[in-house]
Amino acid sequence: MNLLGISLAYLRARPLANALNLFLLALGIATITLLMLATAQIESRMLRDARGIDLVAGAKGSPMQLVLSAVFHIDVPAGNIPLKDAMALARNPQVKKAIPLALGDSYKGYRIVGSNHDYVAHYGARIGEGRLWTAPMEAVLGAEVAAKTKLAPGGKFTAVHGVGGDGDEHDEAPYAVVGVLGPSGTVLDRLVLTSVESVWTVHGLEKEAAEDKEITALLVQYASPIAAAMLPRWINASLVLQAASPAYESARLFRMLGVGIDVMRAFGLVLVLVAGLSVFIALLNALEDRRYDLAVMRMLGASRARLMGLLLLEGATLALAGGIAGIALGHVLTEILGTALQAAQQTAVTGGIWLVQELWLLGLALGVGLVAALVPAWRAYRADVAPVLAEG
């Protein structure tokens, strides 16, 4: 029998202890895998959603809240800003492009966003069915919204006040669905899009004078690099407007979340190290139990190096199995997390992608197994077989 066969036979001889070691190692690797997959996808999605938006102008309050509500649509806006101030900003020569947003309503938990066609073009989205809105009270659904609500062009729905889905319905002003966007992998997939005028109509503001109308935020793209230094200060000097940088606030958010992520990653590493220590103890005990077997193998012609290799291979096999099981479990847990996030209508993640960093996790597991087996293997190498055989 070759070394691998002998190693597997010895592993099968201690099923409970080896199953526990494998479980500990797999749980640690799974924790790290879950964190890697989730953070990589969420960060990538946030970068895509914020790409090309240099600045967000909105009501005074928390800059992070402004970015989360206007760019990522995962928070409640602090308030609205006067239309006349927003238009004055849009006409500023330091502004290349300004996209208005009017928020406040939702449909089955999906946010309704009043804007213009530049918002769709900014993310490179394309119509999958129907067409874009051209008149008030026409709506276009994101791909996820259409899939979940089963609405299609020609259908109608009424908005609910607020973004939580538990406000009063605007029964007097139904929306007509005129189009569905194809999947874009951006925040548009989770939105219902319409014109700003539609939002005003739903709230009975369509006949108000321009100076009395409001929007929620303005997504701004700089006209030149110098605008990055001058425009935010000019906006923040206003009595009603506030400027927030999506890049800065996203980085600040990840720094805040990074503490919790680092703690969870450390927890996973601790589990891996505990599993390594457990493997070490198990192999050390197993070495004592099989001293006579190893001595007989030496008598039958097995070299010291072969016996050492047997113990190393046993530790490596157990560690590699735990690493593979842990990565697989991490993908399953990520898929479960993605299902929960999608049910909550948040940025979803999937366990169906693979990262090159996962190869390093396999290397980590293998390294832990080899290190754990090194001392028992060396003791097997140095063992004197004559006294063991004499003992019988």
C-alpha positions as CSV (number, residue, x, y, z in Angstrom):
1,M,0.0,0.0,0.0
2,N,1.3,3.5,-0.8
3,L,1.8,6.3,1.7
4,L,-1.5,8.0,0.7
5,G,-3.5,4.8,1.2
6,I,-1.9,4.2,4.6
7,S,-2.5,7.8,5.7
8,L,-6.2,7.5,4.7
9,A,-6.5,4.3,6.6
10,Y,-5.1,5.9,9.7
11,L,-7.4,8.8,9.4
12,R,-10.4,6.5,9.0
13,A,-9.3,4.7,12.2
14,R,-10.1,7.9,14.3
15,P,-13.3,9.2,12.7
16,L,-14.6,11.3,15.6
17,A,-11.3,13.2,16.4
18,N,-10.5,13.8,12.7
19,A,-14.1,15.0,12.0
20,L,-13.8,17.5,14.8
21,N,-10.4,18.7,13.5
22,L,-11.8,19.0,10.0
23,F,-14.9,20.9,11.2
24,L,-12.8,23.5,13.1
25,L,-10.5,24.0,10.2
26,A,-13.4,24.2,7.7
27,L,-15.3,26.7,9.9
28,G,-12.3,29.0,10.2
29,I,-11.6,28.9,6.4
30,A,-15.4,29.4,5.7
31,T,-15.5,32.5,7.9
32,I,-12.6,34.0,6.0
33,T,-14.0,33.0,2.6
34,L,-17.4,34.6,3.4
35,L,-15.7,37.8,4.4
36,M,-13.5,37.8,1.3
37,L,-16.4,37.2,-1.1
38,A,-18.9,39.6,0.5
39,T,-16.5,42.5,1.0
40,A,-15.1,42.1,-2.6
41,Q,-18.5,42.2,-4.1
42,I,-20.0,44.9,-2.0
43,E,-17.0,47.1,-2.5
44,S,-17.0,46.5,-6.3
45,R,-20.7,47.3,-6.5
46,M,-20.3,50.5,-4.5
47,L,-17.5,51.6,-6.8
48,R,-19.6,50.9,-9.8
49,D,-22.6,52.8,-8.4
50,A,-20.4,55.8,-7.4
51,R,-18.3,55.9,-10.6
52,G,-18.5,59.2,-12.4
53,I,-20.2,61.0,-9.6
54,D,-17.8,63.5,-8.1
55,L,-20.1,65.2,-5.7
56,V,-23.6,65.0,-4.3
57,A,-25.4,68.2,-3.3
58,G,-28.4,67.9,-0.9
59,A,-29.9,69.1,2.3
60,K,-27.8,70.0,5.3
61,G,-27.0,67.1,7.6
62,S,-24.8,64.1,7.5
63,P,-22.6,63.8,4.4
64,M,-22.5,60.0,4.7
65,Q,-26.3,59.9,4.9
66,L,-26.5,62.1,1.8
67,V,-24.3,59.8,-0.2
68,L,-26.0,56.6,1.1
69,S,-29.4,57.9,0.2
70,A,-28.7,59.6,-3.1
71,V,-26.0,57.4,-4.6
72,F,-26.6,53.9,-3.1
73,H,-30.2,54.3,-2.1
74,I,-29.7,52.5,1.2
75,D,-30.6,55.3,3.6
76,V,-33.3,57.9,4.1
77,P,-32.6,61.4,2.8
78,A,-32.3,64.2,5.4
79,G,-34.7,66.4,3.5
80,N,-35.1,68.3,0.2
81,I,-33.5,71.4,-1.3
82,P,-35.1,74.2,-3.2
83,L,-35.3,73.7,-7.0
84,K,-34.0,77.2,-7.6
85,D,-30.8,76.6,-5.6
86,A,-30.2,73.2,-7.3
87,M,-30.6,74.8,-10.8
88,A,-28.2,77.6,-9.8
89,L,-25.7,75.0,-8.9
90,A,-26.3,73.1,-12.2
91,R,-25.6,76.3,-14.1
92,N,-22.3,76.8,-12.4
93,P,-19.4,76.8,-14.9
94,Q,-17.5,74.4,-12.7
95,V,-20.3,71.8,-13.2
96,K,-20.0,69.5,-16.3
97,K,-23.2,67.5,-15.6
98,A,-25.9,67.6,-12.9
99,I,-28.5,64.9,-12.5
100,P,-31.5,65.8,-10.3
101,L,-33.1,63.3,-8.0
102,A,-36.5,63.5,-6.3
103,L,-37.0,60.8,-3.6
104,G,-39.6,60.0,-1.0
105,D,-41.9,57.2,-2.3
106,S,-41.6,53.5,-2.9
107,Y,-43.4,50.6,-4.4
108,K,-43.3,47.2,-2.6
109,G,-40.1,48.4,-0.9
110,Y,-38.4,49.5,-4.1
111,R,-37.6,53.2,-4.2
112,I,-39.1,55.5,-6.7
113,V,-36.6,58.0,-8.1
114,G,-37.6,61.0,-10.1
115,S,-34.9,62.1,-12.5
116,N,-34.1,62.5,-16.2
117,H,-32.8,60.3,-18.9
118,D,-29.2,61.3,-18.0
119,Y,-29.5,59.1,-14.9
120,V,-30.1,56.0,-17.1
121,A,-27.3,57.0,-19.5
122,H,-24.8,57.6,-16.7
123,Y,-24.9,53.9,-15.7
124,G,-25.0,52.7,-19.3
125,A,-28.3,51.0,-18.8
126,R,-30.4,49.9,-21.8
127,I,-34.1,49.3,-22.2
128,G,-35.0,45.7,-22.2
129,E,-38.7,46.1,-22.8
130,G,-40.8,49.1,-23.9
131,R,-39.3,52.6,-23.7
132,L,-38.1,55.3,-21.3
133,W,-40.7,57.7,-19.8
134,T,-41.6,60.7,-21.8
135,A,-44.5,62.2,-19.8
136,P,-45.5,62.6,-16.1
137,M,-46.8,59.5,-14.4
138,E,-44.9,57.1,-16.7
139,A,-42.4,54.8,-15.0
140,V,-39.6,52.5,-16.0
141,L,-38.7,49.5,-13.7
142,G,-35.2,48.2,-12.9
143,A,-34.5,44.6,-13.8
144,E,-34.8,43.3,-10.3
145,V,-38.0,45.3,-9.6
146,A,-39.7,43.9,-12.7
147,A,-38.6,40.3,-11.8
148,K,-39.9,40.6,-8.2
149,T,-43.1,42.5,-8.8
150,K,-44.0,40.8,-12.1
151,L,-44.9,44.1,-13.6
152,A,-44.4,44.8,-17.3
153,P,-45.1,47.6,-19.8
154,G,-48.8,48.3,-19.8
155,G,-49.2,47.6,-16.1
156,K,-50.1,50.2,-13.4
157,F,-49.2,50.7,-9.8
158,T,-49.6,53.2,-7.0
159,A,-46.7,54.6,-4.9
160,V,-46.5,54.4,-1.1
161,H,-45.2,57.4,0.8
162,G,-41.8,56.8,2.3
163,V,-39.1,54.3,1.5
164,G,-40.0,51.6,4.0
165,G,-43.2,50.5,2.2
166,D,-45.5,51.2,5.2
167,G,-46.8,54.7,4.4
168,D,-50.0,55.9,2.9
169,E,-50.8,55.0,-0.8
170,H,-51.1,57.7,-3.4
171,D,-54.2,56.1,-4.9
172,E,-55.2,59.3,-6.7
173,A,-52.1,59.2,-8.9
174,P,-51.2,55.8,-10.3
175,Y,-48.1,55.2,-12.4
176,A,-48.2,53.6,-15.8
177,V,-45.3,51.2,-16.6
178,V,-43.8,52.0,-20.0
179,G,-40.5,50.2,-19.9
180,V,-38.2,47.8,-18.1
181,L,-34.4,48.2,-18.0
182,G,-32.1,45.3,-18.8
183,P,-29.9,44.1,-16.0
184,S,-27.0,46.6,-15.5
185,G,-25.3,45.3,-12.3
186,T,-25.8,48.8,-10.8
187,V,-28.2,50.5,-8.4
188,L,-30.7,51.0,-11.2
189,D,-31.6,47.4,-11.0
190,R,-33.4,48.1,-7.7
191,L,-35.1,51.3,-8.6
192,V,-38.3,52.5,-10.2
193,L,-37.5,55.5,-12.4
194,T,-39.7,58.3,-13.5
195,S,-39.6,62.0,-14.1
196,V,-39.2,64.6,-11.4
197,E,-42.5,66.1,-12.5
198,S,-44.2,62.8,-11.7
199,V,-43.0,63.0,-8.1
200,W,-44.3,66.6,-7.9
201,T,-47.7,65.4,-9.4
202,V,-48.0,62.6,-6.8
203,H,-47.5,65.1,-4.0
204,G,-49.8,67.8,-5.5
205,L,-46.9,70.2,-6.3
206,E,-47.1,70.2,-10.1
207,K,-48.9,73.6,-10.1
208,E,-46.6,75.2,-7.6
209,A,-44.3,78.1,-8.7
210,A,-40.8,77.1,-9.6
211,E,-39.4,78.8,-6.5
212,D,-41.6,76.7,-4.3
213,K,-40.7,73.3,-5.8
214,E,-38.0,71.0,-4.3
215,I,-35.8,68.1,-5.3
216,T,-33.9,65.8,-3.0
217,A,-30.3,65.9,-4.4
218,L,-28.2,66.7,-7.3
219,L,-25.5,64.3,-8.6
220,V,-22.6,66.4,-9.9
221,Q,-19.7,65.8,-12.3
222,Y,-16.9,68.3,-12.2
223,A,-16.0,70.3,-15.3
224,S,-12.3,70.6,-14.4
225,P,-9.9,69.4,-11.7
226,I,-9.9,72.8,-10.0
227,A,-13.7,72.4,-9.3
228,A,-12.8,69.7,-6.7
229,A,-11.2,72.4,-4.6
230,M,-13.6,75.2,-5.1
231,L,-17.1,73.8,-5.7
232,P,-17.6,72.0,-2.4
233,R,-16.7,75.1,-0.4
234,W,-19.0,77.2,-2.5
235,I,-21.9,74.7,-1.9
236,N,-21.2,74.4,1.8
237,A,-21.3,78.1,2.2
238,S,-24.9,78.0,1.2
239,L,-27.6,78.2,3.9
240,V,-29.5,75.2,2.4
241,L,-27.1,73.1,0.5
242,Q,-24.4,70.6,1.5
243,A,-21.7,68.9,-0.6
244,A,-20.6,65.3,0.0
245,S,-18.0,63.3,-1.9
246,P,-19.0,59.7,-2.7
247,A,-15.4,58.6,-2.9
248,Y,-14.5,60.0,0.5
249,E,-17.7,58.9,2.3
250,S,-17.4,55.4,0.8
251,A,-13.8,55.1,2.0
252,R,-14.9,56.3,5.4
253,L,-17.7,53.8,5.5
254,F,-15.4,50.9,4.7
255,R,-12.9,52.1,7.3
256,M,-15.7,52.0,9.9
257,L,-16.9,48.6,8.7
258,G,-13.3,47.4,8.5
259,V,-13.0,47.1,12.3
260,G,-15.8,44.5,12.4
261,I,-14.5,42.8,9.3
262,D,-11.0,42.6,10.9
263,V,-12.5,41.1,14.1
264,M,-14.4,38.4,12.1
265,R,-11.2,37.7,10.0
266,A,-9.2,37.3,13.2
267,F,-11.9,35.0,14.6
268,G,-11.5,32.8,11.5
269,L,-7.7,32.8,11.8
270,V,-8.1,31.8,15.5
271,L,-10.3,28.9,14.5
272,V,-7.7,27.8,11.9
273,L,-4.9,27.9,14.5
274,V,-7.0,26.0,17.1
275,A,-7.6,23.4,14.4
276,G,-3.9,23.2,13.7
277,L,-3.2,22.8,17.4
278,S,-5.8,20.1,17.6
279,V,-4.3,18.3,14.6
280,F,-0.9,18.5,16.3
281,I,-2.2,16.9,19.5
282,A,-4.1,14.2,17.6
283,L,-1.1,13.3,15.5
284,L,1.2,13.3,18.6
285,N,-1.2,11.0,20.4
286,A,-1.6,8.8,17.3
287,L,2.1,8.5,17.1
288,E,2.2,7.0,20.6
289,D,-0.6,4.6,19.7
290,R,1.1,3.3,16.5
291,R,4.7,3.2,17.7
292,Y,4.7,-0.6,17.2
293,D,3.2,-0.4,13.7
294,L,5.8,2.1,12.7
295,A,8.6,-0.1,14.1
296,V,7.3,-3.1,12.2
297,M,7.3,-1.0,9.0
298,R,10.9,0.0,9.7
299,M,11.8,-3.7,10.1
300,L,10.1,-4.5,6.8
301,G,12.2,-2.0,5.0
302,A,10.5,1.4,5.3
303,S,13.1,4.2,5.6
304,R,13.0,6.9,8.3
305,A,12.1,9.4,5.6
306,R,9.2,7.3,4.5
307,L,7.8,7.2,8.1
308,M,8.3,11.0,8.4
309,G,6.5,11.5,5.1
310,L,3.6,9.3,6.3
311,L,2.9,11.6,9.3
312,L,3.4,14.8,7.1
313,L,1.0,13.4,4.5
314,E,-1.6,12.5,7.1
315,G,-1.5,16.1,8.4
316,A,-1.6,17.6,4.9
317,T,-4.5,15.3,3.8
318,L,-6.6,16.4,6.8
319,A,-5.7,20.0,6.3
320,L,-6.4,20.0,2.6
321,A,-9.8,18.3,3.1
322,G,-10.6,20.9,5.7
323,G,-9.5,23.7,3.5
324,I,-11.6,22.5,0.5
325,A,-14.6,21.9,2.8
326,G,-14.2,25.4,4.3
327,I,-14.1,27.2,1.0
328,A,-17.1,25.3,-0.2
329,L,-19.0,26.1,3.0
330,G,-17.9,29.8,2.6
331,H,-19.5,29.9,-0.8
332,V,-22.7,28.3,0.5
333,L,-22.9,30.8,3.4
334,T,-22.3,33.7,1.0
335,E,-25.1,32.5,-1.2
336,I,-27.4,32.4,1.9
337,L,-26.3,35.9,2.8
338,G,-27.0,37.1,-0.7
339,T,-30.5,35.6,-0.6
340,A,-31.2,37.4,2.7
341,L,-29.8,40.7,1.3
342,Q,-31.9,40.4,-1.9
343,A,-35.0,39.7,0.2
344,A,-34.3,42.9,2.1
345,Q,-33.8,44.7,-1.3
346,Q,-30.2,45.6,-0.6
347,T,-27.0,45.1,-2.5
348,A,-26.9,41.4,-3.1
349,V,-23.9,39.1,-3.1
350,T,-23.4,35.7,-4.6
351,G,-21.5,32.6,-3.7
352,G,-21.2,31.7,-7.4
353,I,-18.0,33.6,-8.0
354,W,-14.4,32.6,-7.3
355,L,-11.5,34.8,-6.2
356,V,-7.8,34.0,-6.8
357,Q,-7.2,34.8,-3.1
358,E,-9.0,31.6,-2.2
359,L,-6.0,29.7,-3.4
360,W,-4.1,31.4,-0.6
361,L,-6.6,30.0,1.8
362,L,-5.9,26.5,0.6
363,G,-2.2,27.2,1.1
364,L,-2.9,28.5,4.6
365,A,-4.8,25.3,5.5
366,L,-2.1,23.1,4.0
367,G,0.6,25.0,5.8
368,V,-1.2,24.7,9.1
369,G,-1.5,20.9,8.6
370,L,2.1,20.5,7.7
371,V,3.3,22.6,10.6
372,A,1.1,20.7,13.0
373,A,2.4,17.4,11.7
374,L,6.1,18.4,11.7
375,V,6.9,17.6,15.3
376,P,5.2,14.2,15.3
377,A,6.8,13.4,11.9
378,W,10.3,14.3,13.3
379,R,9.7,12.1,16.3
380,A,8.8,9.3,14.0
381,Y,12.0,9.9,12.0
382,R,14.1,9.9,15.2
383,A,12.5,6.9,16.8
384,D,14.6,3.9,17.7
385,V,12.7,0.8,16.7
386,A,14.7,-1.8,18.6
387,P,13.2,-1.0,22.1
388,V,9.7,-0.8,20.7
389,L,10.0,-4.2,19.1
390,A,11.5,-5.6,22.2
391,E,8.5,-4.4,24.2
392,G,6.3,-6.4,21.8
